[in-house]
Amino acid sequence: KELVDQVKGQEDNAFPKLFTDFLKAGAEGKAGTENISHFQEVLHGLLVNESVYMPLQHLVMPFRYDDKDVMSEMWVEQEAENNSGGKLTKMLLKFSIPHLGNFEMISGISNMRVDMNLYMPEELMEKQKDVESVLSEILRRNGLSVANLGLYKKTRDFRVQEVFPEMKEAEKGLNVRI
């Protein structure tokens, strides 16, 4: 919650600051001392790729959780506009956990409200209510409110261009940020 309050009001680069502050806080034990090593592993494995050819931030996060190797990739667009003309942070997160399966999450955050769809392996669909409850609690604990939370069976992989259709339009020009 403290981190969210710090970032509120900052329009530019709010997501990277919020995300790295979240990881640092966890590595310092603010998410419980039992989780310090998990946050440190994410920080050590974090790779960020920003390119003028790709108008999205791309992060690769390999880490270990409960003695399992987890590989995740995240694409973030912070300068999107929502339906009311306000700022929207759009995100596609893909991660794979051995013996559980592949997951994909598509979310949008605007005015500290989250609209999220999580696509998970069929075997976990029977625990849908439990997953929904845990996700809602995590979001609320971090100062975010839930506008929409959908949990679905993962039937295919989403392409980056599907989630960020504006990229197709951007192919005609060059995105330069200073």
N, C-alpha and C positions, 0 to 999 in steps of 0.2 A: 504494500500500500504506500509506504514512504517513497519508493522508487517511482510509482505512478504519479504521485503528487509532485515530485521534482520535475518530471518530464511534461506535465500538463502545461499548456501554454507555449511550449516550444514547438513551433511548426516544422522547422527544418531538421532533418536527421533525427527525429524523435525515436523512431523504431530502433536504430542501432544503439543509441544511448540507453534506452530502456532495457533492451535485450542484454547488453554487456553489463549494465549495472545489476540486473537480475542475476546473471551468472556469477558476478563478483560477490554479491551478497550471499548467495548460496555457498560459494567457496569459503566464505568467512564464517559460515556456520549459522547464518540467520534463518536458514530453512531447516535447522536441526543439525546437531553435530554428526548424526549418523549419515547425513547426506553430503558432507563436505567433499569426500573423495569423488562422488559422482559429478558434482559441479566442477571440480578441478580437472577431471578428465575431459569434460566438454570444453572447458577453456583451453586446455592444452591441444586438443585436436581441431579446434575451430579454424576453418580456412574461409576467408572472405574474398570474393572476386567481384570487383566492380570494373565495368568496361564501358567505353563510350559506344560500343557496338551492341551492348545488351542493356536496355534501359531498366533492368531489374538488379537488385542486389542478390547475389548468389552466395549461399553459405553451405559449407560441407562440415558436418559434425560427427566424426566417429568417436564413440566412447563406450565404456563398459557399464552395464547396469545389471545388478544381481548376477554377477559372473557371466554375463552374456554380452557378446560384442553387438553393438548397435550402430548402424550406419544411417545417417539421416542427411537429407539435402533440403534446403529451404530457398525459395525464391520470394522476394519481397518487393512490392511496388508501393512506395509511400506517397506518391503524388497523385493518386487516382482521385476522382471526385465521386461522391455518393449521389443518390437521387436528389437530395436537397441542395446540392452545390457545395457541400462541406468537404473537408479532407477525409480521405479514406486510405487506410493501410490495408492492402490486399496481400495475402500470403498463400503459398502452396508449400506444404511440408510433406515430404515423403520419408518414411523410415521403415526399417526392416529389423525385426527382432527374431533371432534364431528360435526355432521351436514354437513360435507364435504366428509369424507370418509378416506380410507386408501391409503397411498402413499408409493412407494418404489423408491429409487434412487441408481443406480449402476454407479460408476464413477472411473476414473483413472486420476491421476495427475502426469505428468512427465515434468520436465523442465518448470514448471509454466504454462503448457498447460493442459486444462481439456477436457476429453472425458466423457460425461455424458448422461445417459439415465434416464429419469424420467417417472415412471409409475403412472398414476393418475386416479381418478374415471371418469367413462364415462361422467358424468354430466358436468365435467370441460373441456372436449375435445373441446367444442365450443369456449373456450377461449384460445386455444392452442397458438396462435400467441402472445397474451398478456403475457402469462406465459413465453414463450420463450424469449420475449423482456426483461422482468423483470429479469429473471435468468441471461441472458447475461450481463445485466448492473451490477448486483451484482458481478458477477465474475470479470468483467473488473475493477470495482471500487476497488476491493481488489487485483489488480495486476496480475490477472490470465487471460490468453487468452483462447478463446474457440476453441478447435480443432474440436469437434463434440458435438452437443446438440440435442438429440432426445427426443421427448415427445410422449408417447404412452398410450393407454387405458390399465389400470391395469386389467388383466384377471385372474391372479393367484398370489400366494405368491411365491417368490423365496426362495429357501433353501440356507443356507450359503454355503453348499458344492457345489452348482451349480456355485456360484459366485467365490468361491475360490477352484477350483478343486485340487490345490496343496495340500490341507489339506488331501485328500484321501491318497496321497503318504506319507505324514508325519505321518500317523497313524502307520506306521511300525517302527517308531523310537520315540525318546523323544527329544523335543525341549527345550533346556535349555539355558536361557540367564542370564548373570551375569551383 
